[in-house]
Every structure is written in C-alpha cells, then in structure tokens.
Amino acid sequence: MTNDLTDNLFSLIKSLSPSEKRQFSLYVGRIGVNSDSKFLNLFKVLSRQKRYDEELLLKNTNITKQQLSNIKAHLYKQILISLRLNPAHQSIPIQIREQLDFAIILYRKGLYKQSLKLLDKTKATALAYEEKNLAYEILELEKIIESQYITRSIENRAEILIKQTEELTNLNQISSKLSNLSLQLYGIFLKMGYARTEEEATAIHNYFETNLPEYTFADLGFKEKLWLFQAHLWYSFITQNFLNAFKYSSKWIDLFNDNKHLIPVHPVFYLKGNHYLLESLFYLNHTSTFEKVLHRFEDTLKNPKIPDDDNIASLSFLYLYENKLNLRFMKGEFHGGETLVEKIDQKIKRFKGKIDEHHIMVFYYKIASLYFGDGNNKKCIEYLGKIIQNKSLEMREDLMCFSRILSLVAHYEAGMDYHLERLIKSTYKFLIRMNDLHEVQKEMIKFLRNLPDVSPLDIKDEFRKLHATLKRYEDHPYERRAFLYLDIISWLESKIDNRPVADVIKEKVNDYAR
C-alpha cells in the first residue's frame, strides 16, 4: 500500500462531517452482511485515530497486514460512493452525469426511445447551466442511437444533431483556448508577480495577443465570457493596469448577476470575482468603495445559494481575511490588529492542506506589514522570517524579494543593526539572483548600508534625500511596483516628521477622501 493512498484515505475520513459519517454507516448497513465487514471496522478505527497508526489499527481489527492494502482501497471507494449519494453533494454537473448514466443503461437495454427522451431533457438542463462539455457527450450518444435506430420523431433529426454538435464544438474550442490562456497568465503571475521591466511587459503583451483566440463576443456563452474576463484580468494585474483589472473584475461579477442561477453551480468563480474586484479597488486606493464592496461580500458569504462545504469555507476565509487586512492598510489602522492576526493564524491551522503555500505566505507578508505599521518590528521580523526561511516556496519571486527589503528596514527600526551589514549583503545577492535589483531597491540598500556612518545630527537629511530620490519613481511604470509591497514613502515621511507611520497614512487617506 503506497503512503499516498494511506494519507488520502486518512485525510478523507478526517474531512467527513458527523452527518457524513452517519450517512456512511447507514449506506454500509443497508446490506446486513456489511455490519461486521472488515472495511467498516477499518473505518471505525481510523475515525478514532488522531494520527495514522498502522500497528494499533491491525491490533484493533481482524485485518491481516496482507489484506490491509485491498481493504483500504475498497473503503476509499465506498466512502466516495456514499458522498456522491449525499444530497449536500448533488450539484448540477453530478445530476447531469447521473441522468447520462441512466440514459446509457436504457440504451443498452434496447429502450432507445426512453433513452433519447431522457437525453433530450438532460441536454436542455446541461445547456441551461452552461455545461457544454456534458452537452457534447449527450449529443454524441444521441447520434449513436439515431445511427442504429431511426426514431423519425423529428423531421431532419440528423441535421439538427449535426448543427448542435458543430456549434458546441466551436464554443468548446474557444472556451478551451481562453481557459488555457487564463491559466498560463495566472501561472506567470504566481511565479513572477508584476512585470519588472519594459521587456517583460512587452513579452506578456505579445504572449497575450498571440494566444487570444478569434471570437465574436455576441456568440459567446457564460463560460467563454468568464474565461475571457479572467484572461484580461490577469493580463491587467501583471502589467499593473489596475483600472482595467477593476473593469474586468466588474464584468466578471456582472456576468454572474445576469445569470444568478449559475452562482450555486460555480460558487468558486463567483467568490474569486468578488475577491479580485476588491483587490483592484485596493490598488486603486478607492477606500470608501472598497469598504462597501467588502461588506457586501461578507453578506454574500451568508447567502444560502453559496454551498456550505470545506472548499468554500477555506476560500471564504482566504478572500475575506486578506481583504480585511487590506482595509486596515488603506485606512492606516495598524494598531489593535492582534485579534485579527490570531484568527488568521487559527484558520491557517484549520485549513492546512486546503490552502497553498503561496497564499499563506501572502498572509504572512501582510501580517508583517501590519506589525511594521504599528511599530512592532520584532513581530514584523518574525512573520517575514516565515517567508524568508521557506525553502520550498517557488512562487511570487517579488514577494520573497520585498520580504527581505522590509526585513532590513524592520531590523533597523528595531535597533537590531548589529548584523545589518550581513543581512544587506545576503539581500543584495538574493535580489541579483532573482533579477530584481531595480532602482528603488538599490537606493534602499545603499541608504541602509550607509546609515551606521551617519551622524545622528544628519540622519534627517539622509531621510529627506532618500525621500526626494524615491518620490521620482512613484509614477514610474515599473519602479512603482516596489510601493505596492511597501509604503516606503510614508515610512520616510514619518521619520522626517518624528511621528508614527500610521498617522502619516491616515492623513493621506483623509486627504484623498476629501
């Protein structure tokens, strides 16, 4: 028995709710002979274990070591069948597949008219819920039946089926190309972050234009439009065109609002759309609109149309709490965030295995930034250390780079400058290796390197010089990306004016609101 299957079985059992466990017991017990079956006994023992213990498992069951592998595989399959029968998991796609299975059984029984009638009804449901791949499968079976048993129920039946197949084939091809483009752009963003140079931006533009398929917008269905808006959104984020990101995330949400019956079918995409709308507003610094959309999003999560399952629960946590942190940054509310951080840490532990490393590291960076804004530099360094010391993290090179930059500043602020020179050298080497040593980073490192030699009487002049230098890059198309990660301008102004950085940011928020 492979460790993978053992881990998969154990984690599947641990993911079951009490009601799902009861249903499984009822499902197994429907046949009397199963009541003392080995796989049911295995289920009961594994349910009680906190961690997988094979020795204890064999001791508490009448299963031999030689039998264990096959019984685990059988148990895994039976749990999945039980879950499939659970009304809570009866989604539209599952219902359509079930009806398709029934139609295949009727066809094999030679009950062609019954099969075709069921297929026609199921096809209408598939098309209504934009399940075009399933609709295509249904059409293929319809053609098989018609080719051997001409029903003559509808005139020109063959021509109708051929036309429907051609239309679906065309839309499915466009959908496939758009989903591929969206996924590729998302992968680029996870790996690289925002475009760092004009060459990178040009390469992304060329890639986007080359891989964008030809289409007529009026002919696109829900799925095709969804992938199209996603592809545009990722392209906009990578090129730092946040106005366009707002435009396409708004189109994304409007698409669902125009097709409300598809929200329960594609709840993940609906939640993602809301998240990226908020992220666009965050980067555009539209605080009041952001706050309204965030409250609306919280209400959306309570909507009974949104399925209540582990996947939705983990995504809801991810999107809601990331944006709660963002709202604090936008309003300059750095103090008093300990309760929020504690909740986030608890939920990260709860959803461990359901949230990828990338998103956890984003949380850590935002928490570090929150502590930095509150002047708690040691806690800031602690959370940045979780990112810097993560050797398995291969995503978001920019996040790893700016974690090191912020760590340098936090070490200086905390008075922990006794090994600042060593940190500066290692950060410098890291940035060169990542091809991320740009003007803002160069100026920051040069400034921090020279600080030990600056007289306390001249320190403010040095802050002013750096502030004047960096202000020139605030609107630079590629250098400004540094300020998306670290509001170094506000930090410098706080040092120049001898006041907390939170006060500087709050003042800017109020000025912007006026």
C-alpha positions, 0 to 999 in steps of 0.5 A: 500500500503506497503512503499516498493512498494511506494519507488520502484515505486518512485525510478523507475520513478526517474531512467527513462531517458527523452527518457524513459519517452517519450517512456512511454507516447507514449506506454500509448497513443497508446490506446486513452482511456489511455490519461486521465487514472488515472495511467498516471496522477499518473505518471505525478505527481510523475515525478514532485515530488522531494520527495514522497508526498502522500497528494499533489499527491491525491490533484493533481489527481482524485485518491481516497486514496482507489484506490491509492494502485491498481493504483500504482501497475498497473503503476509499471507494465506498466512502466516495460512493456514499458522498456522491449519494449525499444530497449536500453533494448533488450539484448540477454537473453530478445530476447531469452525469447521473441522468447520462448514466441512466440514459446509457443503461436504457440504451443498452437495454434496447429502450432507445426511445426512453433513452433519447427522451431522457437525453433530450431533457438532460441536454436542455438542463446541461445547456441551461447551466452552461455545461457544454462539455456534458452537452457534447457527450449527450449529443454524441450518444444521441447520434449513436442511437439515431445511427442504429435506430431511426426514431423519425420523431423529428423531421431532419433529426440528423441535421439538427444533431449535426448543427448542435454538435458543430456549434458546441464544438466551436464554443468548446474550442474557444472556451478551451483556448481562453481557459488555457490562456487564463491559466498560463497568465495566472501561472506567470503571475504566481511565479513572477508577480508584476512585470519588472521591466519594459521587456517583460511587459512587452513579452506578456503583451505579445504572449497575450495577443498571440494566444487570444483566440478569434471570437465574436463576443455576441456568440459567446456563452457564460463560460467563454465570457468568464474565461475571457474576463479572467484572461484580461484580468490577469493580463491587467494585474501583471502589467499593473493596469489596475483600472482595467483589472477593476473593469474586468473584475466588474464584468466578471461579477456582472456576468454572474448577476445576469445569470444568478442561477449559475452562482450555486453551480460555480460558487468558486468563480463567483467568490474569486470575482468578488475577491479580485474586484476588491483587490483592484479597488485596493490598488486603486486606493478607492477606500470608501468603495472598497469598504462597501464592496467588502461588506457586501461580500461578507453578506454574500458569504451568508447567502444560502445559494453559496454551498456550505462545504470545506472548499468554500469555507477555506476560500471564504476565509482566504478572500475575506481575511486578506481583504480585511487586512487590506482595509486596515492598510488603506485606512492606516489602522495598524494598531489593535490588529492582534485579534485579527492576526490570531484568527488568521493564524487559527484558520491557517491551522484549520485549513492546512492542506486546503490552502497553498503555500503561496497564499499563506505566505501572502498572509504572512507578508501582510501580517508583517506589514501590519506589525511594521505599521504599528511599530512592532518590528520584532513581530514584523521580523518574525512573520517575514522570517516565515517567508524568508526561511521557506525553502520550498516556496517557488512562487511570487519571486517579488514577494520573497524579494520585498520580504527581505527589503522590509526585513532590513528596514524592520531590523533597523527600526528595531535597533537590531543593526548589529548584523545589518551589514550581513543581512544587506549583503545576503539581500543584495545577492538574493535580489541579483539572483532573482533579477530584481535589483531595480532602482528603488531597491538599490537606493534602499540598500545603499541608504541602509548600508550607509546609515551606521556612518551617519551622524545622528545630527544628519540622519534627517537629511539622509531621510529627506534625500532618500525621500526626494530620490524615491518620490521620482519613481512613484509614477514610474511604470515599473519602479512603482511596483516596489510601493505596492509591497511597501509604503516606503514613502510614508515610512520616510515621511514619518521619520522626517516628521518624528511621528508614527507611520500610521498617522502619516497614512491616515492623513493621506487617506483623509486627504484623498477622501476629501 
